[in-house]
Amino acid sequence: MLVANIVTCACSSIFVIICARYLGNVRYGVFGFAISFTSLLAIFGNLGWNTFAIRETAKDPEKTNRLLANIIFLRVGIGSLAFLITCVLVNLLNYPHQKIILVYIFGANMFLVTLGLSFRWVFEAYEKFEYESFLRILSAVLLLGLGIFVVVNGMGLVALALSNLCASAIVCGIGYFAFLRKLLRPRIRLDFGFCKHLIRETIPFSLNFIFFSIYLNLDVVLLSSIRGNAETGWYSAASKLAIMAKTATNLYIPVVFPVLSKFFVSSLAKFRKLLDRSFVYLLMIGLGIATLTTVYADQIVLLIFGSSFAQSASPLRILIWAAFLVFLNGISGGALVSAGHQKLCTKITGIGLAINVCLNLLLIPNLGKIGASLSILATELVVTVLVLYWQYKILEYRPSSKLVLKILASALTVVPFAWWLRQTNLLLGLALCIIVYGMLLLSTGAISKEDKLKIREMVVRTA
């Protein structure tokens, strides 16, 4: 699964870069709007049922068919309704014809993704991870391959959107075929009482998913409606770069989460030690990424997206610090959930969403992309403060102040060196800064003796 996630992240990043450079800031703004608009309503077809079903199937495999039948019914029913509402709403809001067509395409794409997720959770429940990994890699490679084909042949914006739909249709079909051949044939027996039970039991997961989806997509929709496509394109490009920067957390936290859950039950000492090292590692990595991105934002944007996205550098300098905060609240929030406090995390996420919506409405009309960026940063700051407070209150853990100061001092020391190297080659400058940052972490003792031994073992093993 880790390899699949890495391949997916890599292909998605390349696809984003190709799309942005091909479309330019204005058309990329239209593209981003269509995805965000459909995502806002598509969330109601994907409300945390898979997580619940995997957990219940692990306890009792006999429940599989009952769970499967009712989850398919819920996803298809609610997904179809969400698609219909999306189509009606985009017409009532009187958007331009091209935006309406794109929303139709991405709405259909979201429905196919929802349909695929209706049965793909069974692969994970039965620990057939190789099939889920294959489907994720296939989806990413198909999307990238079809995207490159569209760009090379100059087929336009609608064709690029259709490439998403084709990739989803192929993956959904192959996934269902593999499901029937390798696992089981579903017996569709609907139980409306059980459907109500599913909805009720998954409320914490569902609310979290709804909150995150609104938080990730509302800013782009508002920005497009209030400030236009060009500014939306600049902001979307900066936002995608910030999302790429969070790849380390997206790869690391799912790996460490089951171990934290196990240690919380078996050994609180091991739980706190793993949480401490995870927090410190992510602080080092996140702070290094945020510091260097702030210094080199202009060069990074020009290298990746081209001159038409030069104005993406300003929001990127803000959004990268929001991404840094995710490094901290991600692992701390994961620790709280592993200790059984998911309802608390849902409340914190809800508070963050309320702040984000209010700030978006307040700041975007006057400040545009900068206002949207500031609202994300303020939201993540509040969420981080709340998560760290409850982490200390409930789990009785807080990182060493001396260690945090050593890491901060190392990052601040790199800044003048990085600024001095701005006129050199970007990749050379970044490489030198990373080396200096690593040396400072070692010399200050921010990286412990135990960490040094692990790093040395990894180097020897690799060699």
N, C-alpha and C positions, 0 to 999 in steps of 0.2 A: 504493500500500500504506500510505503514511503517513496519508492521509486516512481509509482504512478503519480503521486502528488507532485514530485519534483518535475517530471515530464510535463504534467498539466500546467504547472506554474510557468515553466520555460516556454511552452508553446503559446500559452495565453499572452505572455508578455510580448513575444515576437509578433503575434497577431495584432495586438494593440498598436505596436510601433508601426507596422505595415499599414494598418488602416488609417492612422493619423497622418502619416507622411503622404499617403495616396489621396486622402480626402481633403486635407487642408483644414484650417481651424473652423471655417464656417460649416462645411458639410459634416465635419466630425462632431460639431455641436448638435446638428440635427440627428446624427446617428446615436449620440449619447442620450439625447432627450427621449428617443423612441424606446431605447432599452430601459431607461429609468421609469418612464411612464407606465410601461407594461409590467415592470417589476413591482410597482406599488400595489397593483391589484392581484398579480399572480401569486403573491404571498399567501392568499387565502386558500390556495390549492395545495399548500405545503406547510402544514401546521404542526410539525414535530411528531407526527405519528410514527415515523420510521424508528426514531430513538426508542420510543415506548415499545414498539413491536419487537425490536431486536432484544430488548431486555426481557420481555415476557416470553419470547420463544426460547431464549437461553434457559429460562427456568423450566419451561414445559413445552417441548417440541410439538406436542399434540395440538397446541393452540394455533399452529401455523396457518392452516386453511381458514379457520374462522377469522383470524386477524387479516389475512391476505384479502379475502373476499370483501370484507367491510372497508378496508383501507382503499382498495380499488374503487369501490362504490363512492366513498367520500371524496377521493381525489378527482375522479372523473366528473362527478356531479358538481362539486364546488369549483373545480377547474373550468368546466364548461360555462358555468354561471359567471365566473370572473372574466373569462374571455369575452362573453357577450356584453357584460357591463363595460369592459374596456373599449370595445368597438362603438358602443352607443355613446359613451362619454367623450371620446376623442372627436366624434362628429358634433355633439352638442356644444363643445368648447370652440368649435369653428377654427380648428387648426388648418394650416395649408394642406393641399392635397397630398404632397409628398410625405409629410409627417404622418398623415392618416394611413397611407399605404404601408409605411414602415411600422407603425403601431400594429396594424393587422398582422404583418409578417412576424414580428417579434412576439405578439400575443399568441399566435399559433405555435411558435417555437417554444414558448414557456409552457403551453399546454402539453406538448410532446415530452418535454423534460419532466413535467409533473406525472405524466402517464408512465414514463420509464421508472421513476422513483417508486411507483405503486408496487412494483414487484422486486426491484433490485435490492431492497433491504434484506431479502431472504438469503442472498449470497453471503452477506456479512453475518446474519444470524446463524447460518450453518457453517460458518468459518470457511467459506469458499472464496477467500479473498482474491485468488488469482483471476476469477471471472470479473469481479468488480474492478480490479486493477486494469485488466485488459480493456474493459469498456471505457474507463476514464482515459486511458492512453489513446484508444481508438478515437474517442470524441475530440480530444485535443489535437491529434494529428490530422484528422479529417477537416476540422475547422481551419487549421492553419493551411493545409494543402489547398482546400477550396478557396480560401481567402487569397492565397498567392495566385491561383489560376484567374480569379476575377480581376485582380490588380494588373497582372501581366497583360491581360486582354482588354483592359480599360473598359470593363463592362458596367461600371457605375455603382451608385449608392444602393439602389434597390437590389441589384445582383449580389452585392456584398451581404446584405441582410438575408437574402435567400440562401446564401451559402451556410449561414447559421441554421436555418430551417432544415436544409438537406442533411447536414451533419447530425442533427438531433433525430431526424426520421430514421436514418440508417442505424444509428446506435440503439434507438428504441427497438427497432425490428430485430436486430442481431441479439440484443439483450433478452428479448422475450423468447426467441428461438432457443438460446442457450439455457434459459430458465426452464422451458418445457422439456428439453432433452436431458439436462443434467440434474434437475431437482424434482419437480413435481408438477402435475397438472391440477390447476386450482379447481376446487368445487365451489361454485358461486352460490352461497347460501346467505342471503341477507338477513341481518338481525338488527332492526332499528333500535332496539333497546341497547344492544352492544355498541352501536354507532354512538349513541348518546354517552355511553360509558367511556368510549375512546376519546371523545371530545372533552369530557370532564377531566379525565385522568391526565391529559396532555396539555392542560391550560398553561402551566408554567413554561413548558417548552415552546408552546405556540406563541405566548406573549413575547418571549424573548426573540423569537424569529420575526414576529411582526414589528417589534420595536427596532430591531437592527435593519430590517428592510426599508422601513420608512426613513430611518436615520441615514442610510446609504444612498437613497434615491430622491428624496424630496428636494434637496438643494439644487440638483440638476434641473428638475422640472420647473421649479420656481425661477431659477436663473434664466432658463430658456424663454419662459413666458414674460419675464420682466425686462431682461437686459439683452435678449437676442441670441442668435446662433453663434456669432463669432466669440463672444465672451464665454458662452457655454463650452465651446470647443477648447479655449485656453484653460478653463477651469477643469474640464474633464481630463485633459492631458496631465495636468499637475496632480489631479486626484489619482489617476492610474499609476503614476510614478510613486506616489505615497503608498498605494496598495502594494506595489512591487516590493517596496522597502520592508513591508510587514511579512514578507515570505518566511523569514526565519521563525517568527512566532507561529505562523500557520503550519509549519512543518514540525516544530518542536513540541508545542503544547499537546496535540493529539497523541504524541508518543509518550510523553511523561504523565499525562492525566490518569491512565489506568494504574500506573505505578503509585502515584500519589494516593489514589483511592484505596489500593491494597495496603499501603503503609499506614494510612490513617486508622485502619482497623487493627493491624498487627503490631505496629511500633510507631508511637508518636515521635520518638527521637529520630528515627529514620525519615519520617514524614517531614519534620522541620528541617533536617539536614538537606534533603532533596529540594525542598521549597527554597531554602536559602541559596544553594548553589545555582538553582534555576533562575532565581530572581537576579543574582549577581551577574550571571552569564548574559542574560537578556539586557540588563542595565548597561553592561560594557558594549555589547553589540549595538543596541539601539542608540545609545548616546554617541557612539562613533559614527554611525550612519547619519544621524541627524546633524551632527556638527559639520561633517564634510559636505553633506548635501547643501547646507546653508551657505557655505563658502563657495561651492562650485555650481550652484543652481543654474546660472546662466549658461555655462558651458555644457552641463548635462542636458539641459533642454535642447540646445542647438544641436548637439551630437545625436540625440535620440529622435527628436521630432522635426528638426529643421527650423529655419528662420521664421516661418509663418507662425510658430508657436513661441516666439521670444517672450511674449507677455505671460507665459505660463510660469516663468521663474518666480515672480512675486508670490502668487498663491502657494507655490511649491515650498518656499521658505517657511511658510506658516504651517502647511499641512504636514510637513515632515516632522514637526514637533508634536503634532497630534498622533502621528504614527509612533513616535518614540514613547508616548504615554501608553499606547496600546501594548507595547512590549512589557510595561509594568503591570497595568491592570489586567492584561490577558492571563498572565501566570497566577496572579493573586486571585483573580476571579475564578480561575480553574481550580485553585486550591480550596476555595470556599465551597464550590459545587461538589468537589470530591469528598468534602466533609459533610455533605448533605444539606447545604444552605442555598439551594437553587432558587427558592422563593425570595430570599434576600437579594440575590443577584438580579432577579427579575424586577424587583422594586427599584433597585439602583439604576438599571437600564431604563426603566420607565421615567425616572426623574431626569436622566440624561436626555431622553427623547423630548420631554416637555421643554427643557431648556433649549435644545437644538431647534425645535419648531419655532419657538418664540423669537430666538435670535435670528433665524433665517428670515422671518417675516419683518423683523425690525431692521436688519442690516443690509439685506440684498438689494432693496430698492435704491438705496443711496450709495452703497459701497461695492455692489456687484460681486465679482469673484473674490475680492478681498474680504467682503462681509461674509460670504459663504464659508471661506476658509477660517475666519475668526470664530464663527459659530461652531465649527467642528472642533477647533482647538479648545474653546471654552467648555464644550460638552465633555471632551475627553479629560480635561483637567478636573472637573467636578466629579466625574465617574471615578477617576484615579484616586482622588482624595477620599471618597467614600469607601472604595474597596480597600484601600490601605488601612483606613481607620477600623473597619470591621475585621480585617485580617488580624490586626493587633488585638482587638477586643475579644474575638472569638477563638482564634488559633494561637494567640499569644506569641506571635512572631513579628519581629520587625528587623530589617537588615542593620548591620553594624554601621553606626554613623561614621566611624573612622574609615571604614572600607568604602562607603559611598563618597566621602570627601576625596579619597585617593583617586577614585575613578573620575570624579568631576575635575580634579586638578589635572589629570592626564589629558582629558579631552580639551580643557581650556589651554593647556600648553601647546597643543597641536595647532590651534587656530592661527597664531601669527605665522607659523611655519607653512601652513596650508595657503594662507593669504599671499605669502611671498612667492609660492610656487604657481599661482594662478596663471601666470603668463607662459608657463611651460605646457607641454603636452598633457592633456587631461588625464589620460590613463596612467602616465608616468607619475604625475603629481599625486593622484589618488593612491597609487602603489606605495610611494615613498611615505605618505602620511600614515597609511595603515601600518607600515613597518615601525615608524616612530611611535605611534600610539601603542602598539604592542610592546615595544621596548619600555615605554614609560609605565605601562601596567605591570610589567615584570619587575622593573627597578623599584617601584613604590610598594611592592608587595600586595597589590590588588589581586594579582593572580597568586594563589597559595601554592605551597610546596606540593601538595597533593595534586593540584591542577597541572603544575609543571611536569610531574611524573606521568600524568595521563597524556599530556601533549607529546612528551618524549616517546611514550609507547606507541602513540598513533603514528608519529613520524617514522619510527623504526619499522613498524608494521607495513606502512605504505611503501617505504624504500625496499 
